Amino acid sequence: MARRYGSFLLRYWLVDGVEGQRIEIEHIQSGEHTLVSSLAAALDWIAAHAAAPATIRPTSLPTARSLGDGDASEQH
């Protein structure tokens, strides 16, 4: 199974009155973004972009070592 990675920036506003909530989502790799009014719509948009072909090379994915899971002698 291919390993895919996508980064998303989510901004959430709770708005008084009729509007309810406002959610802005940005797909970091492609720069695409959208505004939606529900968490369900936000998750649908994220799922659609996460299922798209990877836009980054697998060699650029972080490894356990680069994430700090190395041996105990490493200090961060």
C-alpha positions in Angstrom: 0.0 0.0 0.0 1.3 3.4 -0.9 2.0 5.8 1.9 0.4 9.2 1.5 0.9 12.4 3.5 -1.0 15.6 3.4 -1.0 18.7 5.6 -4.0 20.8 6.2 -4.4 24.1 8.0 -7.8 24.5 9.6 -9.2 27.8 10.9 -12.4 27.7 12.8 -14.7 30.5 13.8 -17.9 30.2 15.9 -20.1 33.0 14.8 -23.1 34.3 16.8 -26.4 34.5 15.0 -27.6 32.8 11.9 -24.1 31.9 10.5 -23.2 29.4 13.2 -19.7 28.4 12.3 -17.2 29.1 9.6 -14.3 26.8 8.7 -11.4 27.7 6.4 -9.2 24.8 5.2 -6.0 25.0 3.3 -4.2 22.0 1.7 -0.6 22.9 2.2 0.9 20.9 -0.6 -1.3 22.3 -3.4 -2.2 25.7 -1.8 -5.9 25.1 -2.5 -8.3 26.3 0.1 -12.0 26.6 0.8 -14.6 27.9 3.2 -17.3 25.7 4.6 -20.0 26.0 7.2 -19.9 22.6 8.9 -17.3 20.1 10.2 -18.9 17.4 8.0 -18.2 19.5 4.9 -14.7 20.2 6.1 -14.0 16.5 6.6 -15.4 15.7 3.1 -13.1 18.3 1.6 -10.1 17.0 3.5 -10.9 13.4 2.5 -11.2 14.4 -1.2 -7.8 16.1 -1.1 -6.1 13.3 1.0 -7.3 10.7 -1.6 -5.7 12.7 -4.5 -2.4 11.5 -5.8 0.5 12.5 -3.7 2.1 15.8 -4.6 5.3 15.2 -2.6 8.0 12.6 -3.1 8.1 9.7 -0.6 11.7 10.4 0.1 10.7 13.8 1.6 8.5 12.1 4.3 9.7 12.4 7.8 11.2 9.3 9.3 11.0 8.1 12.9 14.5 9.4 13.5 13.8 12.8 12.1 10.7 13.0 14.3 12.8 12.5 17.4 12.3 8.7 18.0 16.0 8.0 17.9 18.1 6.6 20.6 18.0 8.1 24.1 21.4 9.9 23.7 19.8 12.4 21.3 18.8 15.7 22.9 16.3 18.1 21.3 
